[in-house]
Amino acid sequence: MADTGLEVRQLYSERDDRVLFGDLCFTLNAGDVLQIAGPNGSGKTSLLRILAGLSSRYQGDILWHNNSLNQQRADYLQQLLYIGHGAGIKAGLSPLENLRWSCALRGLQNNDNQIREALLKVGLRGFEEQACYSLSAGQQRRVNLARLFCIPAQLWILDEPFTAIDQRGVAEIEAWISDFADGGGTVLLTTHHRLGISRPLRVIELGEGS
């Protein structure tokens, strides 16, 4: 049997007695980029939360490298990085402190140099030790996105990563996604805009009862 990365088989989920999706099937391997599209309320965030291990409101099977997620949940979670729709930071902490906390949760210690490099890459040079509540919405989003460069992962699950990001920043994130996939990473994301990435893109459209 060929080794696969993330495989979803006959996934079914509902909310408030309304079917979000049923019999959903797909496979993602190294280098793949998959966009989950669909109107508001179609279940995009619900799907990503399921695949990020944050929700158990589903039926069906999820496999990681051909083995059930239930058999290797800790290993799977260690290999994915989930960035949700919200800012995902503590406003009273600085960007540096927020990322130290995120890294510590993954067992990563004494990596301030990498954290500072990550903040530089996302355009936050000079803001490393400023309280996040004083930053703009776009800057706060960039603090969360800096996790992409200081927390190792094989799989990125990104829910609307372009929220509050300006046009230049959108192009930067698209380049980061392409570079990550070029290096063998796997990306699953939601977005309402047409992606401009330099590699093949797969799209799954969710809709009423899909």
N, C-alpha and C positions, 0 to 999 in steps of 0.2 A: 504493500500500500504506500503510495506516495505521501510524503510528509506535507501536511497543509498547516497554515498558520492558524487563522481564526475561521471556524466553520459554524454556520448557523443552519439548523435544520428544523423546518416546520414550526417556526417561532410564532406564538400567538399571544396577544395581550389585549386587554380591554380596560376601559376606564369609565366609571359611572354607567355600567351596562352597555357601553358602546364599544364595538370592536375597533381597535386602532389598526391592527394588522393581524393577518392569519396566514399560515403556511408560508411564512417568509423564509427564504433559503438563499444563502450566498456563501462564498468562500473568499477569503483574503489571504494572500501570500506575501512574502517579502517583496517590497517594491511597489505594491498595489496602493492606489489611492481611490477610495470610494466615497462619493458624495451622497448623502441621504437628503432628498429633496421632498417638497410637498408643502401644502398650505399650513397656516397656523392651526394647531389642534390636530394635526394628522398623526402625531405620535413620534415625531423625530427625536425630541428630547427624551421621551420615555424609552425609546429604543436604545439610545446612547447610554442612558443610566442603567439599563439592564446589562448592556455589554461591558459597562465599567464596574459591574458588581455592586451597584448602589440600589438596585431594585430586584425583588424576587417575584414581581407580579407578572409572571409569564408562564406559558407552557411551551414545551419543545426542548430541543437540545442545543447546547453551545459547547463546541469542542475547541481545544487549543493544542495544536500539534497532535491531532488525532485522538486525544484523550479528553474525556468529559471534564468540564470545568469543575464539577463537584469533586473530582479526584485530585485536582491540582490548583485549587483556588488561590492559595498563598503564592505559589510560583507565578501564576498568571498575573495577579495584581502587582507583583514586583516588577513585571516586565511591561506594564502599560502605564501611560500617563494620561490622565483625564483632565481636561480643562472645560469647566462648565460654562453656562451662559452668563453667570454673574461674575463680578470682579474677582471673587475667590481670595480676598486678602483681609487682614485685620487692619482697619483704618488707623488705629492708634500706634501701629508699628511702622517702622521705616521699611522701604523695599529690601534693604539688606537683612533686617530682622525677619521679615516675612519669609524670605527665601531660606534663611538659616533654619527656620521652623519647619518649612516644607521638606528640606533636605534631611533634617533630623528624623522626621517621620519615616523616611525611607532608609534610615540607618546610615546616612552619609554625614560624616563629621569633618570638621577642620578643612572646609573647602571654600573659604572666603575668597580666595583668588579666582576660583571658577565662578562663584556667584557674581563677583564684580565684573568679570568678563562677560557674563550673561547680561547683566544690566547695561553694560556698554553696548552690546550687540543690539539690544532692543531700544536703544536711544535714550537711556536714563542716566547718562554720565552727569555727575554733579547733583543727582537727586538720591544717591544711595542711602543717605542717612536722614532724609527729610520725612516727616510723618506722612503717611499715605493719604490721610484725610485732606491734606493741603494740595494734593495733586489733582490734575484734571481727570475726568472719566477715562480718557484715552490713555493717560499715563498710568492710571491704576490698572487698566487692562494690560498694559505692557509689563507691569510687575508680574502679573500672573503668567503671561506668555514667556517671561524669562525662565520659568521652570523648564521649558523645552531644552534649555542649554546647560542646565546644571543638574538635571536628574536623568540618568541614563534610562532608556526605554526602547523596546522593540516596536511597540504599538502606541500611536497617538490617537486618542479619541477626543475630538474637538467640537464643542457645541457653539456654533456661531462665533468663531474666533475673531471675526472682523468687527464685532460690536464696538462702537465708539472709536474706531481706528480711522484715521484720515486716509486719503487716496494713496499717498506715498507709503504709508504703513501697510495698506492692503497688499501692495506689490511686494513689499518685503516679506510678509507672511507667506504669500504664494511662493516666493523663492525658497523660503525655509522648508515649506512642505515638499517642494520638488527636490531639494538637496537631501532631505531626510529619506525620501523614497529612493533616490538615486543610490544612497548608501545602504540600501537593503531594509529600511524601515517600512512600516505599514501605517497607513493613515485612513481613519474613518472620521468624516466630519459632516456637519450640517452648515449650510449657508444659503442665503436667498439670492446671492449674486452669482453671475457667471464666472467660474474660476478661470484664471489665466495662468496655467501651469505648463511647464515644458516637458510633459510626459502624458501618456494615456490616462484618461480619467473615466471611471465607471460611475454611473448614476442609477440609484434606485429611487423611484418616485412613490411616496406614500400618499394614500388618499383615503376616502371614506371606505372603511371595511377592507382595505387592501391586504 
